[in-house]
Amino acid sequence: VGSLRDIREAHRQRVIDVVRDHGPISRAHLQAVTALSRTTVAAVVGELLSSGFAIELPAPPAANPARPGRPPMLLSLNAGAAGALGIDIGRHQIRVAVADLAWTVLAERVAELDDGRSADRTLEAVVRLAEEVLDASGLSRSRIVGAVVGLPGPVARGKVPAGSLLHDWAGVRATDELSLRLGVPVEIDNDANLAALGELAVGAAQGLEDIVYVRVSWGIGAGIVLGGRIHRGASGLAGEIGHINVEPDGRLCACGNRGCLGTVAALGPMLDLLRPVHGAGLTPADMRDLAIAGDPAVQRVIGDAGGEIGRVLAGLCHAINPSAIVVGGELASAGPALLEGIRGELQRSAVTLVFEPLSVTPGVLGERASLVGALATIIADRERLRSLGLFALADPPARAS
Ligand SMILES: [Zn+2]
């Protein structure tokens, strides 16, 4: 029985591939190109039409001038037959988007979050924004095959583990709660993991298999991709490089240890160092502008932070030997200081065979990286789509730059 289903699925995939690559196509032409029997093509096409995966359009009149009367119908794929909901919950913002299976973002919104908002109130805001975006997308709920939610902390087996810094979220049944309220299947993941998947699918790491995405923001976190898959670890903590110790007797970290990487190289400690020079009101956006304008104090602080991060990454690179490090966060677009700091330290402390194949590049998805990764978790996962009886209707778009 399995093999019969496999054959039917292979035929269906063959028809989909031809319609996708060829564009609108007549049944006769489809049969010729796929080299499948007329009955098989008719069966597959019937199934695609009834499930809404394909639509029929009349051929333009010029296509068949010799035969007036009713134009032949051409078969075309309907990317809007299904879609995915992506949600990124940051410390200060929520981003939500709906995309169809051809990677077209149908609707996207951003909302600000007050500081210190509880998990329950954040979930309420998420539901409200998601409903707005679903309505704006024009896709009915029944067409949404799933939602993926990014959280700014570790996630293990769909839950925030007790003892993590997102303590307010531990024990909150976010997946169940959101599934119930949004009416679609929901899964949650760490935001750096999702950003890594986003850059892998349509961004700076497209086509690569082993990468580290590192986000330098209010905290420092990494998404580790090995063999094309996210490495999560036993308790979801893989990639939490911001808590690697770099100063044995350093500043106290929220995790309870001293001298974590995040206490010396995240946005907070950088701003602390710069405030005596640039004033108490200095923001990350100011810092970026000053870095681009060539301010020496800002460049020095960002470069030093890059060096600290680079030293930690060198250790990680010796352990997993990636082909790329993709850097995201507010300062990735702040001129070369951060990347040069990271690259310089990697070159100094990594052995040649680890450093030489390694590219250190800024992410291309910016603040949307985790959101795009949430969508990619569904849209770029052909196996998942197949298991849902769906098909990837398009390859990921080529990277923007
Ligand atoms: Zn820590």
Residues whose N, C-alpha, C, O or C-beta is under 5 A from the ligand:
A	BS01	ZN	G242 H243 C253 C255 N257 C260
